[in-house]
Amino acid sequence: MSRKSQYDEEFQKNAVELCLKTNRSLGQLSQELGISLNTLRNWKKKYLTDDGPFKDVLQEKVDRLEKELAEVTEEREILKKSVAIFLKPRK
């Protein structure tokens, strides 16, 4: 009594790719695609492995986020220094 998948593998991969490339939540995407949230989560687990088909996409996302983090960290440090200068008591 195994249950045949209602969605083909291409649809599943496209749904996971949408998760990666858009800023929409899993809940939003699952509603838009007409699938359950748990189904979408399971597909994400299935395809987002270290050797899965989205390895390159994941690495691009990691690289982009690391670059963004470095920029934000640098901006924060500059702001800290400027606040210290402005809060310094004048003689």
Biopython code that builds the backbone (N, CA, C, O; Angstrom):
import numpy as np
from Bio.PDB.StructureBuilder import StructureBuilder

atoms = [
    (1, "MET", "N", (0.809, -1.192, 0.000)),
    (1, "MET", "CA", (0.000, 0.000, 0.000)),
    (1, "MET", "C", (0.855, 1.260, 0.000)),
    (1, "MET", "O", (0.583, 2.188, 0.761)),
    (2, "SER", "N", (1.863, 1.305, -0.824)),
    (2, "SER", "CA", (2.660, 2.517, -0.867)),
    (2, "SER", "C", (1.909, 3.567, -1.673)),
    (2, "SER", "O", (1.214, 3.266, -2.643)),
    (3, "ARG", "N", (2.072, 4.788, -1.243)),
    (3, "ARG", "CA", (1.356, 5.898, -1.860)),
    (3, "ARG", "C", (2.239, 6.531, -2.923)),
    (3, "ARG", "O", (3.370, 6.925, -2.640)),
    (4, "LYS", "N", (1.731, 6.630, -4.137)),
    (4, "LYS", "CA", (2.500, 7.212, -5.228)),
    (4, "LYS", "C", (2.547, 8.721, -5.067)),
    (4, "LYS", "O", (1.546, 9.344, -4.712)),
    (5, "SER", "N", (3.696, 9.304, -5.324)),
    (5, "SER", "CA", (3.856, 10.742, -5.201)),
    (5, "SER", "C", (2.955, 11.453, -6.201)),
    (5, "SER", "O", (2.909, 11.095, -7.378)),
    (6, "GLN", "N", (2.251, 12.449, -5.726)),
    (6, "GLN", "CA", (1.329, 13.200, -6.558)),
    (6, "GLN", "C", (2.089, 14.193, -7.444)),
    (6, "GLN", "O", (1.594, 14.592, -8.498)),
    (7, "TYR", "N", (3.270, 14.584, -7.023)),
    (7, "TYR", "CA", (4.047, 15.596, -7.735)),
    (7, "TYR", "C", (5.315, 14.962, -8.299)),
    (7, "TYR", "O", (5.982, 14.178, -7.624)),
    (8, "ASP", "N", (5.639, 15.307, -9.537)),
    (8, "ASP", "CA", (6.845, 14.747, -10.132)),
    (8, "ASP", "C", (8.086, 15.428, -9.549)),
    (8, "ASP", "O", (8.007, 16.468, -8.895)),
    (9, "GLU", "N", (9.211, 14.809, -9.807)),
    (9, "GLU", "CA", (10.466, 15.284, -9.216)),
    (9, "GLU", "C", (10.815, 16.690, -9.691)),
    (9, "GLU", "O", (11.373, 17.482, -8.931)),
    (10, "GLU", "N", (10.497, 16.999, -10.922)),
    (10, "GLU", "CA", (10.776, 18.337, -11.466)),
    (10, "GLU", "C", (10.020, 19.412, -10.683)),
    (10, "GLU", "O", (10.582, 20.455, -10.348)),
    (11, "PHE", "N", (8.737, 19.149, -10.392)),
    (11, "PHE", "CA", (7.935, 20.093, -9.619)),
    (11, "PHE", "C", (8.535, 20.279, -8.230)),
    (11, "PHE", "O", (8.621, 21.401, -7.730)),
    (12, "GLN", "N", (8.948, 19.181, -7.614)),
    (12, "GLN", "CA", (9.539, 19.242, -6.280)),
    (12, "GLN", "C", (10.807, 20.083, -6.283)),
    (12, "GLN", "O", (10.995, 20.930, -5.410)),
    (13, "LYS", "N", (11.674, 19.851, -7.258)),
    (13, "LYS", "CA", (12.924, 20.617, -7.345)),
    (13, "LYS", "C", (12.644, 22.097, -7.595)),
    (13, "LYS", "O", (13.301, 22.962, -7.016)),
    (14, "ASN", "N", (11.674, 22.386, -8.451)),
    (14, "ASN", "CA", (11.328, 23.782, -8.718)),
    (14, "ASN", "C", (10.783, 24.466, -7.475)),
    (14, "ASN", "O", (11.055, 25.645, -7.246)),
    (15, "ALA", "N", (10.020, 23.742, -6.676)),
    (15, "ALA", "CA", (9.484, 24.307, -5.439)),
    (15, "ALA", "C", (10.622, 24.628, -4.464)),
    (15, "ALA", "O", (10.621, 25.684, -3.832)),
    (16, "VAL", "N", (11.575, 23.730, -4.347)),
    (16, "VAL", "CA", (12.722, 23.952, -3.460)),
    (16, "VAL", "C", (13.566, 25.111, -3.976)),
    (16, "VAL", "O", (14.074, 25.911, -3.190)),
    (17, "GLU", "N", (13.716, 25.203, -5.294)),
    (17, "GLU", "CA", (14.480, 26.300, -5.877)),
    (17, "GLU", "C", (13.808, 27.639, -5.588)),
    (17, "GLU", "O", (14.487, 28.632, -5.329)),
    (18, "LEU", "N", (12.488, 27.669, -5.632)),
    (18, "LEU", "CA", (11.762, 28.888, -5.268)),
    (18, "LEU", "C", (12.037, 29.277, -3.811)),
    (18, "LEU", "O", (12.165, 30.458, -3.490)),
    (19, "CYS", "N", (12.123, 28.285, -2.951)),
    (19, "CYS", "CA", (12.431, 28.547, -1.534)),
    (19, "CYS", "C", (13.785, 29.236, -1.406)),
    (19, "CYS", "O", (13.956, 30.146, -0.594)),
    (20, "LEU", "N", (14.731, 28.799, -2.205)),
    (20, "LEU", "CA", (16.082, 29.326, -2.115)),
    (20, "LEU", "C", (16.222, 30.707, -2.746)),
    (20, "LEU", "O", (16.961, 31.550, -2.239)),
    (21, "LYS", "N", (15.524, 30.938, -3.836)),
    (21, "LYS", "CA", (15.752, 32.145, -4.619)),
    (21, "LYS", "C", (14.810, 33.298, -4.295)),
    (21, "LYS", "O", (15.022, 34.414, -4.772)),
    (22, "THR", "N", (13.788, 33.057, -3.504)),
    (22, "THR", "CA", (12.861, 34.134, -3.159)),
    (22, "THR", "C", (12.927, 34.400, -1.667)),
    (22, "THR", "O", (13.462, 33.602, -0.898)),
    (23, "ASN", "N", (12.383, 35.520, -1.279)),
    (23, "ASN", "CA", (12.362, 35.880, 0.146)),
    (23, "ASN", "C", (11.031, 35.519, 0.793)),
    (23, "ASN", "O", (10.719, 35.989, 1.887)),
    (24, "ARG", "N", (10.254, 34.690, 0.121)),
    (24, "ARG", "CA", (8.962, 34.294, 0.681)),
    (24, "ARG", "C", (9.159, 33.162, 1.686)),
    (24, "ARG", "O", (10.079, 32.352, 1.567)),
    (25, "SER", "N", (8.285, 33.130, 2.663)),
    (25, "SER", "CA", (8.366, 32.087, 3.687)),
    (25, "SER", "C", (7.868, 30.764, 3.108)),
    (25, "SER", "O", (7.214, 30.722, 2.066)),
    (26, "LEU", "N", (8.198, 29.694, 3.817)),
    (26, "LEU", "CA", (7.721, 28.378, 3.391)),
    (26, "LEU", "C", (6.201, 28.324, 3.400)),
    (26, "LEU", "O", (5.590, 27.705, 2.530)),
    (27, "GLY", "N", (5.593, 28.975, 4.386)),
    (27, "GLY", "CA", (4.135, 29.002, 4.470)),
    (27, "GLY", "C", (3.510, 29.671, 3.263)),
    (27, "GLY", "O", (2.536, 29.173, 2.698)),
    (28, "GLN", "N", (4.079, 30.811, 2.869)),
    (28, "GLN", "CA", (3.576, 31.522, 1.688)),
    (28, "GLN", "C", (3.708, 30.667, 0.439)),
    (28, "GLN", "O", (2.767, 30.535, -0.343)),
    (29, "LEU", "N", (4.896, 30.086, 0.263)),
    (29, "LEU", "CA", (5.130, 29.269, -0.927)),
    (29, "LEU", "C", (4.223, 28.048, -0.970)),
    (29, "LEU", "O", (3.701, 27.690, -2.026)),
    (30, "SER", "N", (4.040, 27.418, 0.175)),
    (30, "SER", "CA", (3.190, 26.227, 0.179)),
    (30, "SER", "C", (1.758, 26.585, -0.199)),
    (30, "SER", "O", (1.097, 25.822, -0.903)),
    (31, "GLN", "N", (1.267, 27.743, 0.264)),
    (31, "GLN", "CA", (-0.078, 28.172, -0.119)),
    (31, "GLN", "C", (-0.153, 28.499, -1.599)),
    (31, "GLN", "O", (-1.110, 28.120, -2.273)),
    (32, "GLU", "N", (0.858, 29.207, -2.114)),
    (32, "GLU", "CA", (0.867, 29.582, -3.525)),
    (32, "GLU", "C", (0.923, 28.358, -4.436)),
    (32, "GLU", "O", (0.303, 28.332, -5.499)),
    (33, "LEU", "N", (1.673, 27.347, -4.005)),
    (33, "LEU", "CA", (1.835, 26.147, -4.826)),
    (33, "LEU", "C", (0.727, 25.125, -4.607)),
    (33, "LEU", "O", (0.593, 24.173, -5.376)),
    (34, "GLY", "N", (-0.070, 25.322, -3.555)),
    (34, "GLY", "CA", (-1.163, 24.400, -3.282)),
    (34, "GLY", "C", (-0.718, 23.094, -2.679)),
    (34, "GLY", "O", (-1.327, 22.052, -2.920)),
    (35, "ILE", "N", (0.357, 23.140, -1.884)),
    (35, "ILE", "CA", (0.856, 21.939, -1.213)),
    (35, "ILE", "C", (0.930, 22.219, 0.274)),
    (35, "ILE", "O", (0.895, 23.374, 0.698)),
    (36, "SER", "N", (1.031, 21.170, 1.063)),
    (36, "SER", "CA", (1.100, 21.369, 2.507)),
    (36, "SER", "C", (2.495, 21.846, 2.912)),
    (36, "SER", "O", (3.484, 21.589, 2.225)),
    (37, "LEU", "N", (2.543, 22.533, 4.023)),
    (37, "LEU", "CA", (3.809, 23.044, 4.541)),
    (37, "LEU", "C", (4.771, 21.904, 4.837)),
    (37, "LEU", "O", (5.960, 21.999, 4.534)),
    (38, "ASN", "N", (4.264, 20.827, 5.428)),
    (38, "ASN", "CA", (5.125, 19.684, 5.755)),
    (38, "ASN", "C", (5.693, 19.022, 4.500)),
    (38, "ASN", "O", (6.833, 18.556, 4.503)),
    (39, "THR", "N", (4.908, 18.982, 3.437)),
    (39, "THR", "CA", (5.395, 18.416, 2.177)),
    (39, "THR", "C", (6.570, 19.234, 1.659)),
    (39, "THR", "O", (7.591, 18.682, 1.249)),
    (40, "LEU", "N", (6.417, 20.552, 1.682)),
    (40, "LEU", "CA", (7.489, 21.423, 1.214)),
    (40, "LEU", "C", (8.736, 21.276, 2.087)),
    (40, "LEU", "O", (9.858, 21.253, 1.580)),
    (41, "ARG", "N", (8.535, 21.176, 3.390)),
    (41, "ARG", "CA", (9.673, 20.959, 4.307)),
    (41, "ARG", "C", (10.394, 19.649, 3.978)),
    (41, "ARG", "O", (11.624, 19.596, 3.954)),
    (42, "ASN", "N", (9.620, 18.603, 3.729)),
    (42, "ASN", "CA", (10.221, 17.305, 3.407)),
    (42, "ASN", "C", (11.018, 17.372, 2.109)),
    (42, "ASN", "O", (12.092, 16.780, 2.010)),
    (43, "TRP", "N", (10.505, 18.083, 1.121)),
    (43, "TRP", "CA", (11.234, 18.237, -0.135)),
    (43, "TRP", "C", (12.521, 19.002, 0.090)),
    (43, "TRP", "O", (13.555, 18.673, -0.491)),
    (44, "LYS", "N", (12.461, 20.023, 0.931)),
    (44, "LYS", "CA", (13.677, 20.786, 1.227)),
    (44, "LYS", "C", (14.735, 19.880, 1.852)),
    (44, "LYS", "O", (15.903, 19.921, 1.464)),
    (45, "LYS", "N", (14.323, 19.066, 2.815)),
    (45, "LYS", "CA", (15.263, 18.137, 3.450)),
    (45, "LYS", "C", (15.837, 17.163, 2.430)),
    (45, "LYS", "O", (17.021, 16.829, 2.469)),
    (46, "LYS", "N", (14.994, 16.719, 1.531)),
    (46, "LYS", "CA", (15.403, 15.730, 0.530)),
    (46, "LYS", "C", (16.450, 16.299, -0.425)),
    (46, "LYS", "O", (17.425, 15.621, -0.749)),
    (47, "TYR", "N", (16.259, 17.528, -0.873)),
    (47, "TYR", "CA", (17.116, 18.082, -1.914)),
    (47, "TYR", "C", (18.245, 18.964, -1.396)),
    (47, "TYR", "O", (19.206, 19.207, -2.126)),
    (48, "LEU", "N", (18.163, 19.436, -0.193)),
    (48, "LEU", "CA", (19.202, 20.330, 0.317)),
    (48, "LEU", "C", (20.225, 19.585, 1.151)),
    (48, "LEU", "O", (20.446, 19.904, 2.319)),
    (49, "THR", "N", (20.834, 18.610, 0.548)),
    (49, "THR", "CA", (21.912, 17.874, 1.197)),
    (49, "THR", "C", (23.230, 18.395, 0.644)),
    (49, "THR", "O", (23.245, 19.136, -0.339)),
    (50, "ASP", "N", (24.318, 18.017, 1.263)),
    (50, "ASP", "CA", (25.643, 18.485, 0.837)),
    (50, "ASP", "C", (25.972, 18.093, -0.602)),
    (50, "ASP", "O", (26.715, 18.797, -1.286)),
    (51, "ASP", "N", (25.429, 16.987, -1.054)),
    (51, "ASP", "CA", (25.721, 16.540, -2.419)),
    (51, "ASP", "C", (24.481, 16.587, -3.309)),
    (51, "ASP", "O", (24.444, 15.948, -4.360)),
    (52, "GLY", "N", (23.474, 17.337, -2.891)),
    (52, "GLY", "CA", (22.228, 17.431, -3.646)),
    (52, "GLY", "C", (22.346, 18.306, -4.878)),
    (52, "GLY", "O", (23.392, 18.901, -5.136)),
    (53, "PRO", "N", (21.260, 18.378, -5.633)),
    (53, "PRO", "CA", (21.280, 19.130, -6.897)),
    (53, "PRO", "C", (21.396, 20.644, -6.717)),
    (53, "PRO", "O", (21.672, 21.360, -7.679)),
    (54, "PHE", "N", (21.189, 21.128, -5.510)),
    (54, "PHE", "CA", (21.230, 22.569, -5.276)),
    (54, "PHE", "C", (22.502, 23.006, -4.559)),
    (54, "PHE", "O", (22.538, 24.074, -3.947)),
    (55, "LYS", "N", (23.538, 22.189, -4.633)),
    (55, "LYS", "CA", (24.794, 22.486, -3.957)),
    (55, "LYS", "C", (25.355, 23.839, -4.396)),
    (55, "LYS", "O", (25.793, 24.631, -3.562)),
    (56, "ASP", "N", (25.341, 24.102, -5.702)),
    (56, "ASP", "CA", (25.876, 25.364, -6.220)),
    (56, "ASP", "C", (25.039, 26.553, -5.774)),
    (56, "ASP", "O", (25.577, 27.600, -5.413)),
    (57, "VAL", "N", (23.729, 26.389, -5.798)),
    (57, "VAL", "CA", (22.838, 27.477, -5.376)),
    (57, "VAL", "C", (23.052, 27.793, -3.899)),
    (57, "VAL", "O", (23.094, 28.955, -3.496)),
    (58, "LEU", "N", (23.184, 26.740, -3.104)),
    (58, "LEU", "CA", (23.415, 26.944, -1.675)),
    (58, "LEU", "C", (24.751, 27.631, -1.427)),
    (58, "LEU", "O", (24.848, 28.514, -0.575)),
    (59, "GLN", "N", (25.774, 27.233, -2.164)),
    (59, "GLN", "CA", (27.085, 27.841, -1.981)),
    (59, "GLN", "C", (27.056, 29.310, -2.380)),
    (59, "GLN", "O", (27.673, 30.141, -1.712)),
    (60, "GLU", "N", (26.348, 29.644, -3.460)),
    (60, "GLU", "CA", (26.209, 31.043, -3.857)),
    (60, "GLU", "C", (25.530, 31.857, -2.767)),
    (60, "GLU", "O", (25.926, 32.984, -2.471)),
    (61, "LYS", "N", (24.500, 31.264, -2.177)),
    (61, "LYS", "CA", (23.769, 31.956, -1.111)),
    (61, "LYS", "C", (24.659, 32.161, 0.107)),
    (61, "LYS", "O", (24.637, 33.230, 0.715)),
    (62, "VAL", "N", (25.439, 31.153, 0.467)),
    (62, "VAL", "CA", (26.357, 31.259, 1.595)),
    (62, "VAL", "C", (27.392, 32.350, 1.331)),
    (62, "VAL", "O", (27.679, 33.168, 2.206)),
    (63, "ASP", "N", (27.952, 32.357, 0.119)),
    (63, "ASP", "CA", (28.955, 33.368, -0.244)),
    (63, "ASP", "C", (28.369, 34.774, -0.172)),
    (63, "ASP", "O", (29.003, 35.695, 0.344)),
    (64, "ARG", "N", (27.148, 34.931, -0.695)),
    (64, "ARG", "CA", (26.493, 36.242, -0.674)),
    (64, "ARG", "C", (26.231, 36.699, 0.758)),
    (64, "ARG", "O", (26.455, 37.861, 1.100)),
    (65, "LEU", "N", (25.758, 35.781, 1.584)),
    (65, "LEU", "CA", (25.466, 36.124, 2.982)),
    (65, "LEU", "C", (26.733, 36.437, 3.768)),
    (65, "LEU", "O", (26.727, 37.321, 4.625)),
    (66, "GLU", "N", (27.823, 35.721, 3.485)),
    (66, "GLU", "CA", (29.090, 36.014, 4.160)),
    (66, "GLU", "C", (29.600, 37.397, 3.778)),
    (66, "GLU", "O", (30.099, 38.137, 4.625)),
    (67, "LYS", "N", (29.473, 37.744, 2.500)),
    (67, "LYS", "CA", (29.893, 39.069, 2.041)),
    (67, "LYS", "C", (29.036, 40.156, 2.703)),
    (67, "LYS", "O", (29.553, 41.172, 3.167)),
    (68, "GLU", "N", (27.742, 39.927, 2.738)),
    (68, "GLU", "CA", (26.827, 40.884, 3.360)),
    (68, "GLU", "C", (27.134, 41.036, 4.854)),
    (68, "GLU", "O", (27.099, 42.146, 5.385)),
    (69, "LEU", "N", (27.430, 39.941, 5.521)),
    (69, "LEU", "CA", (27.770, 39.992, 6.940)),
    (69, "LEU", "C", (29.034, 40.799, 7.165)),
    (69, "LEU", "O", (29.104, 41.590, 8.105)),
    (70, "ALA", "N", (30.036, 40.610, 6.315)),
    (70, "ALA", "CA", (31.289, 41.361, 6.443)),
    (70, "ALA", "C", (31.033, 42.853, 6.272)),
    (70, "ALA", "O", (31.592, 43.662, 7.013)),
    (71, "GLU", "N", (30.197, 43.230, 5.306)),
    (71, "GLU", "CA", (29.880, 44.643, 5.083)),
    (71, "GLU", "C", (29.147, 45.241, 6.283)),
    (71, "GLU", "O", (29.476, 46.339, 6.732)),
    (72, "VAL", "N", (28.178, 44.534, 6.787)),
    (72, "VAL", "CA", (27.396, 45.028, 7.920)),
    (72, "VAL", "C", (28.266, 45.126, 9.168)),
    (72, "VAL", "O", (28.130, 46.073, 9.943)),
    (73, "THR", "N", (29.147, 44.172, 9.367)),
    (73, "THR", "CA", (30.056, 44.211, 10.508)),
    (73, "THR", "C", (30.973, 45.421, 10.418)),
    (73, "THR", "O", (31.204, 46.106, 11.414)),
    (74, "GLU", "N", (31.494, 45.685, 9.225)),
    (74, "GLU", "CA", (32.360, 46.847, 9.029)),
    (74, "GLU", "C", (31.588, 48.145, 9.279)),
    (74, "GLU", "O", (32.108, 49.061, 9.916)),
    (75, "GLU", "N", (30.364, 48.228, 8.785)),
    (75, "GLU", "CA", (29.536, 49.414, 9.009)),
    (75, "GLU", "C", (29.277, 49.622, 10.502)),
    (75, "GLU", "O", (29.315, 50.750, 10.992)),
    (76, "ARG", "N", (29.017, 48.537, 11.214)),
    (76, "ARG", "CA", (28.760, 48.627, 12.648)),
    (76, "ARG", "C", (29.981, 49.158, 13.386)),
    (76, "ARG", "O", (29.858, 49.996, 14.279)),
    (77, "GLU", "N", (31.161, 48.668, 13.010)),
    (77, "GLU", "CA", (32.389, 49.130, 13.662)),
    (77, "GLU", "C", (32.627, 50.614, 13.397)),
    (77, "GLU", "O", (33.053, 51.346, 14.291)),
    (78, "ILE", "N", (32.353, 51.057, 12.175)),
    (78, "ILE", "CA", (32.503, 52.480, 11.848)),
    (78, "ILE", "C", (31.538, 53.313, 12.679)),
    (78, "ILE", "O", (31.908, 54.366, 13.200)),
    (79, "LEU", "N", (30.305, 52.843, 12.801)),
    (79, "LEU", "CA", (29.312, 53.565, 13.602)),
    (79, "LEU", "C", (29.707, 53.623, 15.076)),
    (79, "LEU", "O", (29.520, 54.649, 15.730)),
    (80, "LYS", "N", (30.245, 52.540, 15.592)),
    (80, "LYS", "CA", (30.700, 52.533, 16.985)),
    (80, "LYS", "C", (31.771, 53.593, 17.209)),
    (80, "LYS", "O", (31.732, 54.331, 18.194)),
    (81, "LYS", "N", (32.730, 53.663, 16.285)),
    (81, "LYS", "CA", (33.814, 54.634, 16.408)),
    (81, "LYS", "C", (33.283, 56.059, 16.291)),
    (81, "LYS", "O", (33.719, 56.941, 17.030)),
    (82, "SER", "N", (32.354, 56.294, 15.376)),
    (82, "SER", "CA", (31.823, 57.645, 15.219)),
    (82, "SER", "C", (31.000, 58.061, 16.432)),
    (82, "SER", "O", (31.044, 59.225, 16.829)),
    (83, "VAL", "N", (30.261, 57.152, 17.020)),
    (83, "VAL", "CA", (29.494, 57.469, 18.231)),
    (83, "VAL", "C", (30.454, 57.803, 19.363)),
    (83, "VAL", "O", (30.212, 58.738, 20.126)),
    (84, "ALA", "N", (31.530, 57.053, 19.477)),
    (84, "ALA", "CA", (32.511, 57.326, 20.526)),
    (84, "ALA", "C", (33.117, 58.715, 20.349)),
    (84, "ALA", "O", (33.359, 59.411, 21.335)),
    (85, "ILE", "N", (33.362, 59.121, 19.122)),
    (85, "ILE", "CA", (33.920, 60.448, 18.861)),
    (85, "ILE", "C", (32.927, 61.531, 19.249)),
    (85, "ILE", "O", (33.304, 62.516, 19.884)),
    (86, "PHE", "N", (31.664, 61.361, 18.877)),
    (86, "PHE", "CA", (30.658, 62.373, 19.183)),
    (86, "PHE", "C", (30.292, 62.432, 20.664)),
    (86, "PHE", "O", (29.865, 63.479, 21.151)),
    (87, "LEU", "N", (30.450, 61.338, 21.374)),
    (87, "LEU", "CA", (30.108, 61.323, 22.783)),
    (87, "LEU", "C", (31.291, 61.716, 23.681)),
    (87, "LEU", "O", (31.133, 61.830, 24.896)),
    (88, "LYS", "N", (32.443, 61.917, 23.100)),
    (88, "LYS", "CA", (33.625, 62.298, 23.832)),
    (88, "LYS", "C", (33.406, 63.695, 24.419)),
    (88, "LYS", "O", (33.011, 64.611, 23.697)),
    (89, "PRO", "N", (33.655, 63.865, 25.709)),
    (89, "PRO", "CA", (33.447, 65.194, 26.301)),
    (89, "PRO", "C", (34.468, 66.204, 25.742)),
    (89, "PRO", "O", (35.647, 65.905, 25.549)),
    (90, "ARG", "N", (33.955, 67.387, 25.502)),
    (90, "ARG", "CA", (34.823, 68.457, 24.977)),
    (90, "ARG", "C", (35.461, 69.205, 26.124)),
    (90, "ARG", "O", (34.870, 69.350, 27.194)),
    (91, "LYS", "N", (36.670, 69.678, 25.893)),
    (91, "LYS", "CA", (37.404, 70.402, 26.952)),
    (91, "LYS", "C", (37.126, 71.871, 26.902)),
    (91, "LYS", "O", (37.657, 72.627, 27.715)),
]
sb = StructureBuilder()
sb.init_structure("model")
sb.init_model(0)
sb.init_chain("A")
sb.init_seg("    ")
for serial, (resi, resn, name, xyz) in enumerate(atoms, 1):
    if name == "N":
        sb.init_residue(resn, " ", resi, " ")
    sb.init_atom(name, np.array(xyz, "f"), 0.0, 1.0, " ", f" {name:<3s}", serial, name[0])
structure = sb.get_structure()
